[in-house]
Amino acid sequence: MAEIQRYKNEAVVELGEIEGDLELENCRSVRPAEGNEIIVTGRVSVKGETYFEGSLKAHSLDAKARDTITIDGDLTVETAAENRRGGLEITGSATAESIRAGSSLRIGKDLTCTSASGGGSVKVVGNAKGRKVSAGGSVVISGDVEVERVSAGGSVKIEGRSNVDEFSAGGSGKAHDGKIVKVNVGGSFKSSGAIEIEEIDVGGSIKVGPDSKVHSIDVGGTFSSEGDLNFVDIDVGGSVHIGGAGNGRTIDVGGKVVTDGPLTLSGDMEVGGKAEIGGDFKCEAKIKIGGKIMVDGRIDTYRIIVGGLIDAKYVKADGFRIGRRSEVTCPVEAREILVRERARTGSLYGDEIRIEERSRVGSIYGREVYIERDSVVEGKTLYTEKLDAESGVEFREEPQKVDKLPPPDEI
């Protein structure tokens, strides 16, 4: 049976290496008899606030103190170290299977464990490596993090490089760079460097650093990147701002999309409000804009549907539709073109062109053209097969049937 050494109500306890268990009750300070390390081969049991004047190495640490247990050095235990009621502070590094504090847990250097938790807060000044780090209030890690899960009821902040499977916070989250598989934050999330995230679900706002890569983005409020962004899917209730070029699959935004550089999508873009693209916009599927789209370049897409304004240098699509009372400031080239009533457009070049009543267009180049009443064609009208014009249509130049339309780039 292991020997037990007991100390009670001692101001200072001086210890050599102990073979067996150690029990301390209301002992203010514990110091090594030699060197700077206290070694206990068994369990260390502590009642009351205690200060260890050096590193502690033991099989386990079991404390019951409403105040903080302090270890002025490193903590190394084979199994668990915990203070169920109060805090636990290690000024050096901590290594254990699990470390738990009822209130705050503070590690002055590196943390290596399977699980670390604090009822209030967890702070690691160095690096953290393990399976899980969690706190009821906040988690702050100043160094690099390599854990499966980091979570807090309030906030999580990682100042070094992240290698995390799951990042979860009820309030806010901050990271620098690295890789996170899944981010789940109730309020806001921000990364200051280039970060790669597989899936991000945030109730409020997201901001990521330049050259970040985010696969799936689901945000109730706003999303922004400080530079170029690679992504797969963006689903945002409010607004999106990409501070450079954007390259991804789909964008679905309730409010506004702004990119400071060109945008390339392999899937759809649907925006309830407006879109502002700072370069060419290439979309292999469908663009649907409730309000207006302004592009500092060309729009190349399969199909585009816009309720308000299209302001670009050129639009090329398979299918094109502009809403009633809307405006297009540039030439449009598409196989199927529909201009709703009272709209205003530039030149139209297509296979099948339909212009609804009281619209005003530039020139028309088409195979089959149908123009409803009281519309105005301000330029040329060239067609190869069929032209139907209702009463009141005004042609500023006489329509011409031709065998072949001129190439679009020669118009």
C-alpha positions in Angstrom: 0.0 0.0 0.0 1.3 3.4 -1.0 2.5 5.7 1.8 0.6 8.9 2.5 2.3 12.0 3.8 -0.1 14.6 5.4 0.4 18.2 6.2 -2.2 20.5 7.8 -2.2 24.3 8.7 1.4 24.7 7.8 2.7 28.1 6.6 5.5 26.5 4.6 6.0 22.8 3.7 9.4 21.8 2.4 9.5 18.6 0.6 12.0 16.2 -1.0 10.9 13.5 -3.4 7.8 11.6 -2.1 7.2 8.0 -2.7 3.4 7.7 -2.5 0.6 10.2 -2.0 0.7 13.7 -0.6 -2.2 15.4 1.2 -2.1 19.2 2.0 -4.8 21.0 4.0 -4.6 24.8 4.5 -0.9 24.9 3.8 0.0 28.3 2.4 3.3 27.4 0.6 5.0 24.3 -0.6 8.7 24.4 -1.7 11.2 21.8 -2.9 14.0 20.9 -0.5 16.4 20.9 -3.3 16.3 22.3 -6.8 13.2 23.7 -8.3 10.9 20.7 -8.7 8.5 18.9 -6.3 8.2 15.2 -7.2 5.4 12.9 -5.9 5.0 9.5 -7.3 1.4 9.2 -6.3 -1.6 11.6 -6.0 -1.4 15.1 -4.7 -4.5 16.2 -2.7 -4.9 19.9 -1.8 -7.5 21.6 0.3 -7.4 25.4 0.6 -5.4 28.0 -1.3 -1.8 26.7 -1.9 1.3 28.1 -3.6 3.8 25.6 -5.0 7.2 27.3 -5.2 8.5 25.4 -8.1 7.5 22.8 -10.7 5.3 19.9 -9.7 5.5 16.4 -11.0 3.0 13.8 -9.8 0.6 11.0 -10.8 -2.4 13.3 -10.4 -3.5 16.6 -8.7 -6.8 16.8 -6.9 -7.6 20.2 -5.4 -10.6 21.5 -3.5 -10.2 25.2 -3.0 -12.4 28.2 -3.8 -9.3 30.3 -4.4 -6.5 29.7 -6.9 -3.9 26.9 -6.7 -0.7 28.3 -8.1 2.3 26.3 -9.5 5.3 28.5 -10.1 6.9 26.4 -12.7 5.8 23.4 -14.9 3.1 20.9 -14.1 3.5 17.3 -15.2 0.9 14.7 -14.2 0.2 11.3 -15.6 -3.5 11.5 -15.4 -5.7 14.4 -14.2 -5.0 17.8 -12.6 -8.0 19.7 -11.3 -9.3 22.3 -8.9 -13.0 21.7 -8.8 -14.1 24.9 -7.1 -11.5 27.6 -7.9 -8.7 28.5 -10.2 -5.6 26.8 -11.4 -2.5 28.8 -12.5 0.7 27.3 -13.9 3.4 29.8 -14.7 5.3 27.3 -16.9 4.1 24.5 -19.2 1.4 22.0 -18.3 1.3 18.3 -19.4 -1.5 16.1 -18.3 -4.3 13.8 -19.6 -6.8 16.3 -18.4 -6.7 19.7 -16.7 -9.8 21.3 -15.2 -10.5 24.4 -13.1 -13.8 25.4 -11.6 -13.2 29.0 -12.4 -10.1 30.1 -14.3 -7.3 28.1 -15.9 -4.1 29.9 -16.8 -1.0 28.3 -18.4 2.1 30.6 -18.6 3.8 28.6 -21.4 2.7 25.5 -23.4 -0.3 23.2 -22.8 -0.2 19.5 -23.8 -3.3 17.5 -22.8 -6.2 15.5 -23.9 -8.7 17.8 -22.4 -8.4 21.3 -20.7 -11.4 23.2 -19.3 -12.2 26.2 -17.1 -15.6 27.1 -15.7 -14.9 30.7 -16.3 -11.9 31.2 -18.6 -8.9 29.5 -20.1 -5.7 31.3 -21.1 -2.6 29.7 -22.6 0.3 32.1 -23.2 2.2 29.5 -25.3 1.1 26.8 -27.7 -1.7 24.3 -27.1 -1.9 20.7 -28.3 -4.5 18.1 -27.5 -8.0 17.0 -28.2 -10.3 19.6 -26.5 -9.9 23.1 -24.9 -13.1 24.6 -23.5 -14.4 27.3 -21.1 -17.7 28.6 -19.9 -16.7 32.2 -20.6 -13.6 32.7 -22.8 -10.6 30.9 -24.3 -7.4 32.8 -25.2 -4.4 31.1 -26.7 -1.4 33.2 -27.6 0.6 30.6 -29.5 -0.1 27.9 -32.1 -3.1 25.6 -31.6 -3.4 22.0 -32.6 -6.6 20.6 -31.1 -9.7 18.8 -32.3 -12.1 21.2 -30.6 -11.8 24.6 -29.0 -15.0 26.1 -27.6 -16.4 28.7 -25.2 -19.7 30.0 -24.1 -18.5 33.6 -24.7 -15.4 34.2 -26.9 -12.5 32.3 -28.4 -9.3 33.9 -29.5 -6.3 32.2 -31.1 -3.4 34.5 -31.8 -1.0 31.9 -33.4 -1.5 29.4 -36.2 -4.6 27.3 -36.0 -4.9 23.6 -36.8 -8.4 23.0 -35.4 -11.2 20.6 -36.4 -14.0 22.5 -34.6 -14.0 26.2 -33.4 -17.1 27.1 -31.4 -18.1 30.2 -29.5 -21.4 31.6 -28.3 -20.3 35.2 -28.8 -17.3 36.1 -30.8 -14.3 34.3 -32.4 -10.9 35.5 -33.5 -8.1 33.6 -35.3 -4.9 34.6 -37.2 -4.1 32.0 -39.9 -3.9 28.3 -40.4 -6.7 25.8 -41.0 -10.1 25.2 -39.3 -12.5 22.5 -40.4 -15.7 24.0 -38.9 -16.4 27.4 -37.3 -19.7 27.8 -35.4 -20.1 31.2 -33.7 -23.2 33.0 -32.5 -21.9 36.5 -33.0 -18.9 37.5 -35.0 -15.7 35.8 -36.4 -12.5 37.4 -37.6 -9.2 36.2 -38.9 -6.4 38.6 -39.6 -4.3 36.4 -41.8 -4.8 33.8 -44.5 -7.0 31.1 -43.2 -8.6 28.0 -44.7 -12.0 27.0 -43.4 -14.1 24.1 -44.6 -17.4 25.2 -43.1 -18.4 28.4 -41.3 -21.7 29.2 -39.7 -22.0 32.6 -38.0 -25.0 34.4 -36.7 -23.6 37.9 -37.1 -20.5 38.9 -39.2 -17.4 37.3 -40.6 -14.1 38.9 -41.7 -11.2 36.9 -43.0 -7.6 38.0 -44.0 -6.1 38.2 -47.5 -5.7 35.0 -49.6 -8.0 33.1 -47.4 -9.9 30.0 -48.6 -13.4 29.3 -47.3 -15.4 26.4 -48.6 -18.9 26.9 -47.2 -20.1 30.2 -45.7 -23.4 30.6 -43.9 -23.8 34.0 -42.2 -26.9 35.8 -40.9 -25.3 39.2 -41.2 -22.2 40.3 -43.2 -19.1 38.6 -44.7 -15.9 40.4 -45.8 -12.4 39.5 -46.8 -9.4 41.8 -46.7 -8.0 40.5 -50.0 -8.5 37.8 -52.7 -10.8 35.0 -51.6 -11.2 31.4 -52.8 -14.5 29.8 -51.7 -17.1 27.2 -52.7 -20.5 28.5 -51.5 -21.4 31.8 -49.8 -24.9 32.1 -48.2 -25.3 35.5 -46.4 -28.4 37.2 -45.2 -27.0 40.7 -45.4 -23.9 41.8 -47.4 -20.7 40.4 -48.8 -17.5 42.4 -49.5 -14.4 40.7 -51.1 -11.4 43.0 -50.9 -9.8 41.6 -54.1 -10.6 39.0 -56.6 -13.2 36.3 -55.8 -13.2 32.7 -57.2 -15.8 30.2 -56.1 -18.9 28.2 -57.0 -22.1 30.0 -55.7 -23.2 33.2 -54.0 -26.6 33.7 -52.4 -27.0 37.0 -50.7 -30.0 38.8 -49.4 -28.6 42.3 -49.6 -25.4 43.4 -51.4 -22.3 41.9 -53.0 -19.2 44.0 -53.6 -15.8 42.8 -54.9 -12.8 45.0 -55.4 -11.5 42.8 -58.2 -12.9 40.4 -60.8 -15.3 37.6 -59.8 -15.4 34.1 -61.3 -18.2 31.6 -60.4 -18.8 28.0 -61.6 -22.3 28.0 -60.3 -25.2 30.5 -59.7 -25.2 34.0 -58.1 -28.5 35.3 -56.6 -28.6 38.7 -54.9 -31.7 40.3 -53.5 -30.3 43.9 -53.7 -27.3 44.9 -55.8 -23.9 43.7 -56.9 -20.8 45.8 -57.6 -17.9 43.9 -59.3 -14.5 45.6 -59.7 -13.5 43.8 -62.8 -14.8 41.2 -65.3 -17.5 38.9 -64.0 -17.6 35.3 -65.3 -20.4 33.0 -64.2 -20.9 29.6 -65.8 -24.5 29.3 -64.6 -27.2 31.9 -63.7 -27.0 35.5 -62.4 -30.2 36.7 -60.7 -30.2 40.3 -59.3 -33.2 41.9 -57.7 -31.9 45.4 -58.0 -28.9 46.5 -60.0 -25.5 45.2 -61.1 -22.5 47.4 -61.8 -19.4 45.7 -63.4 -16.1 47.4 -64.2 -15.7 45.0 -67.2 -17.6 42.3 -69.1 -20.3 40.0 -67.9 -20.0 36.5 -69.4 -22.6 34.1 -68.1 -25.1 31.4 -69.2 -28.2 33.3 -68.1 -28.8 36.7 -66.5 -31.9 38.1 -64.9 -31.9 41.6 -63.5 -34.7 43.6 -62.0 -33.1 47.0 -62.2 -29.9 48.4 -63.7 -27.1 46.6 -65.6 -24.0 48.8 -65.9 -21.1 47.0 -67.6 -18.9 47.2 -70.7 -20.5 44.2 -72.4 -22.9 41.4 -71.5 -22.7 38.0 -73.2 -25.1 35.2 -72.2 -27.2 32.3 -73.5 -30.3 33.9 -72.0 -30.9 37.5 -71.0 -33.8 39.1 -69.2 -34.2 42.7 -67.9 -37.1 43.7 -65.7 -39.8 46.3 -66.3 -38.6 50.0 -66.1 -35.0 48.8 -65.9 -31.9 50.0 -67.7 -29.0 48.5 -69.5 -26.1 50.8 -70.3 -24.1 48.4 -72.5 -24.4 46.1 -75.6 -26.0 42.7 -74.9 -25.2 39.5 -76.8 -27.4 36.5 -76.1 -29.3 33.7 -77.8 -32.6 34.6 -76.1 -33.3 38.2 -75.1 -36.3 39.5 -73.2 -36.7 43.2 -72.5 -39.7 43.8 -70.2 -42.0 46.8 -70.6 -40.7 50.4 -70.3 -37.1 49.2 -70.1 -34.1 51.0 -71.6 -31.2 49.2 -73.2 -28.2 49.6 -75.5 -27.7 47.5 -78.6 -29.1 43.9 -78.6 -27.6 41.0 -80.6 -29.3 37.6 -80.4 -31.2 34.7 -81.9 -34.6 35.4 -80.5 -35.3 38.9 -79.3 -38.5 40.1 -77.6 -39.1 43.7 -76.6 -42.2 44.5 -74.5 -44.3 47.6 -74.8 -43.0 51.2 -74.4 -39.4 50.2 -74.2 -36.5 52.1 -75.7 -33.5 50.2 -77.2 -30.4 51.0 -79.3 -29.7 48.9 -82.4 -31.2 45.4 -82.9 -29.4 42.5 -84.6 -31.4 39.2 -84.5 -32.8 36.2 -86.3 -36.4 36.5 -85.0 -37.5 39.9 -83.5 -40.8 40.8 -81.8 -41.4 44.3 -80.7 -44.5 45.3 -78.7 -46.5 48.6 -79.1 -45.1 52.1 -78.6 -41.5 51.0 -78.3 -38.6 52.9 -79.9 -35.6 51.6 -81.7 -33.0 54.3 -81.8 -30.4 52.6 -84.1 -30.3 50.0 -86.8 -32.6 47.0 -87.0 -31.1 44.0 -88.9 -32.8 40.6 -88.9 -32.4 37.4 -90.9 -35.8 35.6 -90.7 -38.6 37.4 -89.0 -39.6 40.9 -87.6 -43.0 41.5 -85.9 -43.7 45.0 -84.7 -47.0 46.1 -83.1 -48.6 49.4 -83.7 -46.9 52.5 -82.5 -43.4 51.1 -82.8 -40.9 53.8 -83.9 -37.9 52.9 -86.0 -35.3 55.7 -86.3 -33.8 53.7 -89.2 -35.7 51.5 -91.6 -35.4 47.8 -90.6 -33.5 45.6 -93.0 -33.7 41.9 -93.6 -30.2 40.5 -94.3 -28.8 37.1 -95.2 -26.3 37.2 -92.4 -25.7 39.3 -89.4 -22.3 41.0 -89.0 -20.1 39.5 -86.3 -20.8 41.0 -82.8 -17.2 42.4 -82.5 -17.7 44.4 -85.7 -20.8 46.3 -84.4 
